């Protein structure tokens, strides 16, 4: 069966800065030029700049400093971030489908936080991985990114620097994202041509799932950091012709529409007092598709997911039962979603990073800067062959100034439900969304 390609553009970080007061000084004698294909990897000749207070950059912290949490504790802490974001997005859904990739947001903000310090750094890391020390939280993001990579999920990173302002960027910051995120570095004049080249790179790395992320770049912009993931999710057991048929789906507004359903018998059933679900594996053995169908057919699915806590998610995940097979059906569907996250992140505790008077990104560049916006876009398509998924996160930084066994379960997703693409090694959802309508 031909594999279906899914692409996930995780992160774009747009740094927009005008020249301002210098805290530190550096020189740049780069000579690289951008090619027409992938960005040229360039090592900038920028001497490492010592911090005024003599401290090391935050991304050089010892891996053993402070109290270290176990992997399970880290995953539990990170899941609070996932469901905090889901709560905010679901509450603002206005009757539409919701889909987030918290990993997209984590990696984008993790790279951004590598340039932060002080309260700004602590708030950012404690929002993403609550209760964990900054150094271990940093490494959690990098380790998680590496743990997600396999033949089904490929990750690419790039850094695009405005040629006119490259002297504002610290070499040790670039070395951090190059060494830990395997990012290629390119220097080019910012303008319409740079926008086209960045978007072309995005389209190439996401198999055209996201063709345009950056709208414009002017002379005051400093850099764009992009993280792309291509996910190929082919079902371990595909759907035969007799398992694909037309039937009615009841949308959240009560309207019934005729859609294509996928029917199968699966081996993993989930249930608690609030919902039932099933897990359908992809062929790599690492990733799987999970459904969450509320027991109350009258409940709004986005309200249901807004109320779900990380503890309730883990209770549901740990209910996996393989003692009886489960008869399933779900619709083929395609969904796109966009959200601006500053308010959500501030409510979760990441406040200083968005305050131009308090934000501290002194480990990134010479000028004062703050996050002016965090934009998140996602795409998913589920059909008989597998799943295509894509996400993009932009952090904008600006300068301050078959046979039926007996007995069996049933999970028929013929009304609004939630779903996730989960990492079977950890149980953490890579994507988490709702189907309010088809």
MIROBA-954918 format. One record per atom (N, C-alpha, C): residue in one letter; x, y, z. Coordinates in steps of 0.001 Angstrom, whole numbers, plus 500000, padded with zeros to 6 digits. Each point is the difference from the previous one (the first is absolute). Layout:
BEGIN
aXYZ
...
// end
This chain:
BEGIN
x500847498799500000
x499153501201500000
x500880501247500000
x499677500914499127
x500804501214499915
x499887500813501264
x501147500453500508
x499986500778501230
x499472501397499758
x499289500502501011
x499503501354499941
x500964500889500759
x500358501077499385
x500992500875500614
x499304501065500818
x500473500169501228
x499493501076500848
x501140500923500325
x499718501281499976
x501082500936500259
x499634500913501129
x500950500241500830
x499767500861501157
x501059501072500028
x499608501221499668
x500917501116500225
x499785500440501426
x500986499752500819
x499800500256501427
x500182501459500327
x501105500652499590
x500234501294500612
x500660500980499079
x499502501241500012
x500714501096499367
x500094501130500995
x501207500461500250
x500203501078500967
x500478501215499244
x499192501038499940
x500338501190499245
x500475501066500960
x501266500397499884
x500563501021500858
x499986501330499250
x499237500961500484
x499902501289499339
x500541501067500927
x501169500598499638
x500649500962500885
x500589501158499216
x499870501184500546
x500740501146499477
x501250500161500841
x500953500772499528
x501221500182500779
x499680500776501257
x500657499625501111
x499721500630501276
x501243500043500844
x499811500238501316
x501134500076500907
x500696498665500070
x501303500002499904
x500795498781500039
x500391499672501411
x499726498725500385
x500473499519501288
x501390499398499855
x500285499419498819
x501259499333499748
x500407500279498579
x501236499680499648
x500470500270498653
x500512498743499352
x499888499929498669
x500528498869499253
x500260500439498575
x500750499184499272
x500313500285498605
x499563498838499143
x499699500289498734
x499549498966499083
x500690500204498664
x500690498965499532
x500688500099498710
x499550498885499071
x498674499659500033
x499506498884499201
x500061500320498513
x500085498948499190
x500026500179498547
x499064499032499299
x499146499260500748
x499164498975499386
x498867500581499179
x499557499197499013
x498863500373499173
x499000498856500003
x498728500335499840
x498942499020500018
x499824499370498638
x499893498664499968
x499757499307498751
x498523499905499693
x499658499357498882
x498607499912499579
x499287498809500620
x500774499050500585
x499384498838500619
x499987500188501516
x500559499036500735
x500074500137501444
x500938501130500368
x499815500611501190
x500875501093500388
x501436499528500155
x500939500877499633
x501403499702500203
x500300500094501487
x500694498992500532
x500386500044501398
x501259500843500123
x499911501073500753
x501079500974500102
x500430500123501452
x501285500000500245
x500519500291501331
x500402501462500026
x499287500797500775
x500284501420500062
x501280500247500787
x500825500880499510
x501242500359500686
x499698501086501021
x499281499590501052
x499623500926501063
x500633499502501294
x500962500719500569
x500617499539501236
x498961499835501100
x500175498956500821
x499102499805501125
x500057501216500917
x498826500539500334
x499927501211500808
x499798499627501459
x500860500498500881
x499832499761501425
x498858500851500537
x499197499400500865
x498918500745500632
x500585501053500941
x499295501126500119
x500479501087500843
x500238499556501438
x499149499045500468
x500125499545501381
x500920498788500118
x500612499601498901
x500943498898500025
x499370498618500033
x498655499921499982
x499335498704500061
x500027499305498649
x499892498686500039
x499891499224498768
x498606500216499399
x499876499739498709
x498684500024499373
x499131498894500598
x498683500218500041
x499107499053500656
x500062498630499343
x500283499964498703
x500006498720499305
x501276499216500234
x500861500480500906
x501194499251500380
x499906499474501433
x498792500034500573
x499825499548501374
x500331498523500129
x500463499604501163
x500340498599500252
x498749499142500011
x500109498831499387
x498861499079499953
x499686499400501358
x500916500142500957
x499797499369501303
x499652500993501098
x499842501273499653
x499706500988501031
x498553499903500451
x499762500218501291
x498650500015500521
x499420498599500154
x498755499943500476
x499291498738500169
x499553499476498644
x500325498759499705
x499681499410498709
x498736499148500104
x499079500199499079
x498766499230499961
x500178498775499114
x499183498984500238
x500015498809499168
x499321500295498671
x500171499113499041
x499368500181498690
x498479500042500123
x499442499135500838
x498550500002500194
x499533501320500600
x500745500520500967
x499631501276500618
x500090501139498991
x501004499970499132
x500127501021498965
x498829499940499032
x499624498796499583
x498872499849499077
x498702500488500632
x499826499707501275
x498801500465500705
x499972501523500081
x501166500593500284
x500070501457500081
x499690500625498645
x500580499458498946
x499764500530498655
x498538499850499588
x499344498928500439
x498590499806499639
x499121501100500579
x500408500625501113
x499242501148500516
x500007501142498983
x501134500192499322
x500109501015498946
x499075499660498837
x499991498721499599
x499159499567498880
x498537500318500269
x499516499605501168
x498575500157500267
x499636501413500440
x500989500767500466
x499752501419500219
x499759500717498687
x500794499675498987
x499800500577498675
x498676499550499397
x499701498706500134
x498755499476499447
x498802500676500636
x500053500232501297
x498898500660500702
x499744501381499407
x501067500773499820
x499855501348499467
x499435499984498586
x500525499127499141
x499554499951498603
x498570499485499896
x499668498985500792
x498652499446499943
x498967501007500485
x500360500785501020
x499075501008500515
x499725501089498979
x500948500245499107
x499852501053498995
x499616499451498630
x499548498749499944
x499807499324498708
x498819500528499198
x498977500534500683
x498820500549499322
x499363498981499054
x499884498752500467
x499306498977499236
x500802499372498884
x501289500283499919
x500821499443498932
x500899498884500483
x500632499317499049
x500964498971500343
x501258500632500599
x500614499312500931
x501229500456500637
x501079498952499774
x501214500445499754
x501136499091499897
x501260500750500381
x500707499488501000
x501275500603500386
x501097498947499951
x501217500442499809
x501177499174500221
x500829500703501063
x499872499543501245
x500763500618501079
x501497499838499768
x500400498925499323
x501416499839499682
x500484501120499094
x499182500409499049
x500340501126499142
x500287501234500836
x499115500263500935
x500127501193500835
x501173499852500957
x500180498802500551
x501123499741500900
x501332500273499318
x500204499445498806
x501291500150499334
x500246501451499600
x498950500696499545
x500157501400499626
x500393500840501205
x499276499810501107
x500275500791501197
x501286499559500685
x500362498731499874
x501249499525500583
x501193500664499323
x499956500084498666
x501079500693499294
x500015501481500359
x498833500594500166
x499923501404500382
x500548500210501411
x499613499114500916
x500424500127501390
x501503499829500159
x500650499356499039
x501458499865500063
x500680501362499992
x499313501024499526
x500537501349500001
x499489500851501131
x499223499411500915
x499420500752501115
x500857499846501249
x499705500829501008
x500706499921501280
x499086500533501094
x500401499780501254
x499268500544501131
x498589499461500111
x499081500877500445
x498604499594500178
x499355499590498688
x500413500631498898
x499439499643498700
x500270498531499695
x501225499575500197
x500378498608499769
x499242499065500925
x499981500308501290
x499347499129500968
x498519499852499708
x499324501107499671
x498569499930499694
x499739499177498741
x500833500168498987
x499798499251498762
x500159498504500243
x501090499615500676
x500242498580500213
x498984499403500961
x499606500760501023
x499053499470500973
x498590499907499434
x499723500750498944
x498712499863499314
x499996498749499139
x501105499747499303
x500056498861499088
x500190498672500719
x500837499987501030
x500240498777500777
x499914500390501477
x498797500144500540
x499805500558501337
x500737499225501087
x500607500771500927
x500633499405501155
x501356499390499751
x500565500216498802
x501284499409499631
x501037501110499900
x501222499736500442
x501066500984499892
x500278500381498566
x500501501224499804
x500197500511498645
x500885499107499140
x501107499519500572
x500914499211499195
x499383498680499570
x499311499314500922
x499384498729499632
x498815500214499072
x499289501123500179
x498891500306499096
x500496500251498589
x501141500710499872
x500600500185498681
x500291498656499357
x500653499154500754
x500422498724499435
x498812499087499718
x498928500175500750
x498803499211499722
x499487500297498601
x499963501292499631
x499534500358498669
x500871499408498910
x501322500098500176
x500924499457498999
x499904498483499948
x499982499357501182
x499917498543500030
x498693499506499407
x498905500728500262
x498711499587499440
x500026500106498486
x500577501072499478
x500093500146498556
x500762498820499390
x501108499628500624
x500791498884499485
x499269498668500145
x499223499851501073
x499290498741500219
x498861499801499014
x499488501094499423
x498900499892499050
x500460499558498617
x501285500136499720
x500510499694498670
x500024498497499746
x499451499589498876
x500165498648499482
x499704500034498508
x499849498845499369
x499768499990498556
x498688500675499627
x499059500064500936
x498699500614499724
x500002501500500254
x500876500469500870
x499974501397500390
x501411500576499906
x500188500881499023
x501303500615499756
x499943501482500342
x501073500506500571
x500038501371500503
x501134500761499336
x499728501234499561
x501022500873499421
x499873501389500621
x501134500648500247
x500014501335500593
x500896500921499185
x499644501256499963
x500840500984499312
x499890501356500680
x501071500783499878
x500055501360500544
x500331500941498858
x499185501012499817
x500159500974498921
x500267501368500636
x501161500597499698
x500433501232500650
x500032501141498999
x499464501134500421
x500032501208499181
x501452500461499843
x500494500044498777
x501386500361499743
x500353501361500588
x499045500935499971
x500271501358500468
x500116500081501518
x499518498968500724
x499982500070501459
x500652498789500649
x500766499246499228
x500578498769500538
x500977500246501137
x500546501228500098
x500944500287501075
x499321500072501365
x498658500015500029
x499287500052501275
x499812498621500632
x500309498932499250
x499719498641500473
x501243499399500640
x499840499392501169
x501130499409500700
x500339498625499443
x501288499763499833
x500454498729499433
x499620498827500892
x500103500154501336
x499713498860500859
x498518499632499962
x499136500993499742
x498583499663499811
x499820499159498739
x500639500426498905
x499926499232498756
x500585498611500184
x501111499913500734
x500600498695500239
x499041499091500769
x499216500573500908
x499036499196500757
x498961499398499068
x499383500819499143
x498949499473499135
x500572499095498915
x501265500237499611
x500631499113499020
x500319498646500618
x500536500010501197
x500423498755500631
x498831499198500554
x498999500685500566
x498903499301500657
x498787499779499105
x499805500868499020
x498876499855499073
x500466499670498586
x501315499789499817
x500570499636498703
x499559500986498918
x500033501285500333
x499484501038499107
x501076500491499045
x499667500085498718
x500858500663499034
x499820501504500116
x501068500758499777
x499956501456500132
x500250500644498641
x499137500925499607
x500134500728498740
x499933501495500245
x500767500751499242
x500002501459500073
x499595500539498640
x499025500911499959
x499528500550498735
x499322501333500247
x499925500867498999
x499281501268500153
x498509499732500181
x499396500612501006
x498581499804500246
x499171500900499096
x498940499437499481
x499100500681499087
x499135498973499317
x499319500362498905
x499103499062499309
x500683498713499560
x501246500094499527
x500693498793499562
x500282499062501169
x500334500556501141
x500238499171501181
x498718499302500436
x498886500723499947
x498710499397500344
x499722498810499092
x500219500175498698
x499749498918499048
x500889498798500282
x501266500247500302
x500925498891500219
x499694499253501290
x499628500736501030
x499629499340501257
x498734499182499801
x499004500568499349
x498758499273499765
x500206498807499080
x500908500124499035
x500325498851499147
x500607498869500819
x500875500360500942
x500606498992500870
x498935499333500859
x499088500826500521
x498900499472500808
x499162499019499176
x499643500399498785
x499181499140499149
x500717498690499685
x501291500089499723
x500768498801499679
x500033499036501180
x500277500514501191
x500144499148501164
x498671499469500527
x498893500637499646
x498692499549500465
x499181499341498901
x500645499645498895
x499300499345498890
x498801500820499544
x500162501337500033
x498984500959499563
x498762500027500890
x500091499431501192
x498872500100500930
x499872501431500520
x501120500668500187
x500000501415500364
x500862500709498980
x499375500781499153
x500711500627498884
x500396501443500278
x499369500620500991
x500317501395500296
x499869500247501491
x501104500343500636
x499987500319501422
x500390501445500245
x501032500465499311
x500485501368500169
x499350500895498960
x499364501082500419
x499342500927499076
x500950501070499488
x500806500560500889
x500916501057499565
x501147500124500991
x501106500498499504
x501187500284500811
x500571501323499523
x500239500921500937
x500584501273499608
x501374500151500638
x500594501138499818
x501355500230500458
x500171499957501497
x498899500127500771
x500104499987501460
x499955498586500570
x499682499010499164
x499946498620500467
x501407499461500209
x500162499179501021
x501318499470500326
x500211498592499476
x499088499065500324
x500188498619499560
x498688499237500002
x499996498876499306
x498878499064499988
x500556498620500323
x499452499363501045
x500370498633500343
x498858499078499611
x500284498967499233
x498958499109499486
x500318498560500381
x499008499311500512
x500110498572500289
x498930499272499209
x500386499005499211
x499050499262499168
x500069498516500300
x498838499367500042
x499921498556500182
x499114499416498913
x500453498926499381
x499184499262499031
x499564498688500643
x498697499805500132
x499445498812500639
x499261499147498985
x500420498764499839
x499361499046499100
x499271498982500844
x498713500168500136
x499215499114500856
x499137499050499194
x500525498819499719
x499253498961499294
x499484498988501012
x498729499624499872
x499413499065500948
x500748498669500004
x500175499422501180
x500570498657500093
x499107498998499286
x498712500159500182
x499008499202499283
x499056500953499293
x500083500032498669
x499200500949499236
x498544499577499896
x499224500853499360
x498577499736499825
x499749499399498625
x499298498868499973
x499606499377498747
x498762500699499445
x499667499695498753
x498878500674499349
x498704499840500787
x499778498794500531
x498731499770500698
x499927500735501340
x501135500527500454
x500027500730501264
x499847501508499805
x499827500419498754
x499854501420499674
x498618500200499386
x499186500854500629
x498623500153499537
x499455501367500394
x498895500369499404
x499331501269500294
x498994499817501132
x499970500970500912
x499039499968501091
x499828501419500536
x499108500171500959
x499685501328500519
x500859500334501215
x500511501234500031
x500712500537501157
x499188501173500532
x499738500007501309
x499253501082500625
x500968501063500492
x499973501180499404
x500893501089500379
x499595500593501340
x500865500826500546
x499742500588501298
x498752500859500056
x499597500572498855
x498793500829499960
x498739499185499763
x500144498668499966
x498840499134499829
x499723499604498574
x500640500639499044
x499780499654498594
x500663498671499672
x499352499239499130
x500538498714499567
x500516500120498569
x501212499523499800
x500604500025498664
x500480498607499641
x499960499683498721
x500470498702499520
x501480500095499681
x500790499139500640
x501447500018499832
x500506498571499814
x501279499886499648
x500633498690499858
x500525499542501353
x499577498803500416
x500448499425501265
x501018498892499766
x500867499825500991
x500986498925500019
x499650499077501168
x499818498716499720
x499579499051501026
x501061498917500157
x500278499629501269
x501010498958500231
x499818499379501373
x500689498898500207
x500067499362501304
x501391500246500564
x500079500593501177
x501279500307500622
x500136499240501311
x501204499980500534
x500286499180501179
x500121500797501296
x500099501329499922
x500182500805501199
x498790500904500216
x499341499810501115
x498799500739500386
x500330500850501227
x499460501219500041
x500209500888501137
x498651500440500540
x499928500200501320
x498728500458500571
x500220500522501412
x499180500968500370
x499858500430501388
x498565500455500190
x499727500703501072
x498622500404500269
x499482501018498994
x500899500672499284
x499599501101499131
x500014499668498513
x500803499009499578
x500188499790498558
x500470498589499715
x499885499629498716
x500595498770499489
x500865500353498797
x500831499069499601
x500846500260498842
x500715498755499547
x500761500136498932
x500809498896499505
x501325500540499476
x500957499113499844
x501309500335499452
x500215499197498730
x500407500702498942
x500344499348498727
x501443500357499680
x500840498993499868
x501434500212499858
x500404500314498564
x501074500802499891
x500666500188498719
x501061498917499835
x500510499849498790
x500841498836499701
x501410500091500573
x500388501148500575
x501344500093500561
x500075499458501422
x498840499709500603
x499982499461501339
x500182501030501099
x500353501227499650
x500227501052500999
x498794500906500153
x499340500349498917
x498894500937500039
x498670499286499777
x498943500618500530
x498669499429499866
x498971501115500021
x498816499709499509
x498869500923499996
x499047499557501106
x499608500924500850
x499122499704501118
x498766500883499936
x498823499417500241
x498768500783500045
x499509500118501434
x499286501090500268
x499399500258501309
x498552500412499746
x499055499099500247
x498582500238499725
x499246500161501308
x499471501222500285
x499272500205501263
x498799499067500111
x499739499521501202
x498825499159500229
x498711500794499828
x500047501272500335
x498830500870499878
x499945500549498586
x499049499513499201
x499910500401498597
x499603501457499834
x499468500622501040
x499534501380499874
x501078501023500336
x501128499559500531
x501020500939500447
x500758500586498824
x500388501257500113
x500826500647498987
x501427499454500120
x500547499495498902
x501300499334500064
x501109500964500415
x499897501260499587
x501033500950500392
x499897500373501475
x498784500067500531
x499841500197501435
x500559498802500762
x499747498820499455
x500497498780500640
x501525500018500077
x500664500371498900
x501456500014499983
x500565501177500792
x499247501107500053
x500440501132500817
x500032499629501474
x499112499103500401
x499918499588501403
x500946498849500331
x500562499344498998
x500863498849500265
x501340500459500568
x500404499415501108
x501294500297500607
x501013498959499545
x501266500276500248
x501029499031499651
x499837498720500816
x499584500118501255
x499779498808500825
x498894499133499411
x498940500633499521
x498897499246499393
x500458499345498699
x500859500693499274
x500535499384498770
x500786498747500341
x500879500078501005
x500817498841500343
x499139498857500521
x498926500326500719
x499071498952500441
x499402499300498790
x499614500780498997
x499424499430498786
x501045499164499266
x501207500532499841
x501066499293499296
x500330498669500694
x500045500019501309
x500366498799500751
x498877498973500084
x498836500340499450
x498880499046500018
x500077499001498843
x501029500039499196
x500121499135498817
x499687498547500364
x499091499425499230
x499522498638500270
x500055499203498707
x500709498882500032
x500098499145498810
x499306498665500210
x499175499892501039
x499344498727500295
x498892499678499019
x499418501030499400
x498960499796498987
x500264500930498829
x499712499520498815
x500147500849498827
x498916501075499997
x500249501056499234
x499056501114499949
x499671500305498544
x498701500035499710
x499525500372498669
x499977501528499907
x500589500547498961
x500138501456499920
x499541500541498656
x499649501263500025
x499844500738498750
x500266501469500281
x500552500667499019
x500253501439500089
x499973500558498590
x499726501292499868
x499918500576498653
x501379500351499450
x500141499918498682
x501111500686499364
x499772501491500205
x501052500743500285
x499802501429500185
x501283500752499729
x499824501282499753
x501107500923499794
x499681501247500803
x501011500542500699
x499761501154500865
x501209500915500001
x499735501312500006
x501043501013500139
x499633500925501150
x501027500531500655
x499748500787501215
x501091501049500152
x499621501154500547
x500958501069500268
x499618500695501300
x501018500349500809
x499733500686501258
x501201500869500348
x499730501124500659
x501051500853500559
x500062499725501500
x501191499717500527
x500140499447501334
x500497500937501111
x500303501276499739
x500523500817501102
x499135500004501247
x498697500181499861
x499129500055501178
x500005498668500747
x499935498895499259
x499999498685500630
x501287499766500773
x501125500328499403
x501291499775500644
x500176500905501212
x499501501231499910
x500091500893501146
x499153499498501164
x498812499476499695
x499152499452501052
x500652498803500664
x500854499293499258
x500675498826500526
x501277500355500759
x500370501299500011
x501131500437500803
x501165500587499246
x499950500002498679
x501092500533499189
x499718501474499718
x500208500858501000
x499581501398499894
x501109500943499550
x501170499893500623
x501063500976499722
x500449499985498551
x499980498845499364
x500476499890498620
x499197500871499053
x498744500322500358
x499131500808499149
x499958501465500433
x500752500337501037
x500016501365500545
x501291500677499574
x499898501031499159
x501213500621499478
x500827500678501084
x499409500267501159
x500749500601501101
x500723498959500841
x499525498757499977
x500559498969500876
x500722498881499252
x499695499815498734
x500581498872499250
x501519500086499986
x500633498847500177
x501462499922500038
x500470498920499044
x500406500419498790
x500581499097499012
x501453500375499740
x500706500301501091
x501371500483499900
x500989498926499587
x499603498727499987
x500871498938499516
x499824499736498514
x499119500761499356
x499744499829498576
x500701501058499164
x499913501251500437
x500488501101499180
x500373501183500891
x500508501049499378
x500483501170500733
x498893500963500401
x498834499929499342
x498943500970500238
x498894499418500873
x499273500866500709
x498855499548500790
x498886499552499064
x499316498913500362
x498970499447499123
x498936499289500825
x498835499805499402
x498908499278500647
x499212499242498947
x499206499021500434
x499152499239499075
x498726500788499750
x499752500328498750
x498799500767499659
x498839499117499558
x500277498763499563
x498913499112499584
x500527498568499924
x499109499050500225
x500278498585499757
x498836499471499171
x500280499649498766
x498974499545499059
x500150498508499790
x498894499273500082
x500025498543499858
x499004499577498928
x500476499267499015
x499144499477498938
x500175498493499915
x498893499299499725
x500053498552499888
x499138499502498850
x500294498770499583
x499266499332498916
x500018498504500266
x498875499314499765
x499961498545500098
x499042499439498973
x500338498838499482
x499131499271499077
x500095498525500353
x498852499381500295
x499931498585500334
x499177499293498939
x500575498946499381
x499267499227499012
x500341498525500137
x499607499193499053
x500122498549500104
x501454499525499994
x500907500810499518
x501399499602499925
x500824500448501196
x499614501098500631
x500779500482501132
x499649501420500373
x500997500733500469
x499785501341500524
x501058500951499481
x499562501159499537
x500883501113499687
x499775501075501049
x501084500496500582
x499850501045501014
x501055501059499801
x499649501244500270
x500952501097499875
x499701501050501051
x501051500657500467
x499818501102500936
x501101501011499797
x499706501254500302
x500996501062499926
x499811500931501185
x501113500349500633
x499959500952501099
x500983501120499718
x499536501222500036
x500858501156499796
x500036500832501271
x501220500219500503
x500197500875501154
x500626501288499489
x499253501096500058
x500479501281499514
x500630500781501139
x501262500357499830
x500712500767501010
x500353501365499426
x499637501050500708
x500261501354499551
x500812500747501042
x500671501071499553
x500807500804500901
x499090500792500929
x500458500180501269
x499272500849500934
x500226501414499567
x499836501106500511
x499878501255499310
x499404499352498861
x476871442705490311
x499062499264499090
x498979498991500604
x500277498689500400
x499021499073500641
x499650500534501377
x498786499974500398
x499538500503501275
x500124498946501097
x500901500227500966
x500078499076501121
x498867500265500989
x499755499063500836
x499002500170501052
x500663499788501348
x499837500907500948
x499374501321499857
x500968501010499408
x499508501199499681
x500872501027499443
x499496501376500410
x500940500941500011
x499663501401500250
x499632500672498679
x499406501190500091
x499778500824498813
x500380501436500318
x500626500656499036
x500255501439500066
x499686500546498615
x498843500578499830
x499567500531498717
x500067501522500052
x500980500557499358
x500185501456500026
x499164500650498902
x498681499923500167
x499086500579499024
x499372501286500522
x500688500610500945
x499625501286500586
x501287500645500511
x499957501246500434
x501242500675500393
x500837499189500989
x501309499982499739
x500920499240500836
x501366500667499965
x500890499535500854
x501372500504500042
x500940498899499540
x501229500380499682
x500966499022499528
x501404500491500311
x500946499098499905
x501402500344500201
x500865499076499166
x501152500508499568
x501065499164499490
x500999499886501141
x500147498802500550
x500761499833501229
x501328499283499757
x500965500354500779
x501281499310500061
x499803498793500907
x500025498804499430
x499693498812500768
x501067499699501056
x501185500563499850
x501041499772500993
x499726500753501296
x499354501166499886
x499772500837501173
x498528500220500310
x499140499801499023
x498583500313500177
x499660501442499752
x500986500828499714
x499750501424499785
x499446500248498606
x498972500847499886
x499470500331498673
x500915500971499255
x500366499647498764
x500737500899499132
x499036500989499359
x498810499524499653
x498900500848499560
x498794499688500887
x499168501005500259
x498801499826500809
x498926500894499414
x498844499425499624
x498997500816499325
x498581499521500233
x499056500715499387
x498585499632500074
x499390500011498616
x498988499176499817
x499184500017498786
x498613500440500413
x499731501280499844
x498691500556500302
x499062499805498825
x500558500086498799
x499211499786498776
x500919499428498935
x499410499376498998
x500754499376498916
x499541500580498671
// end
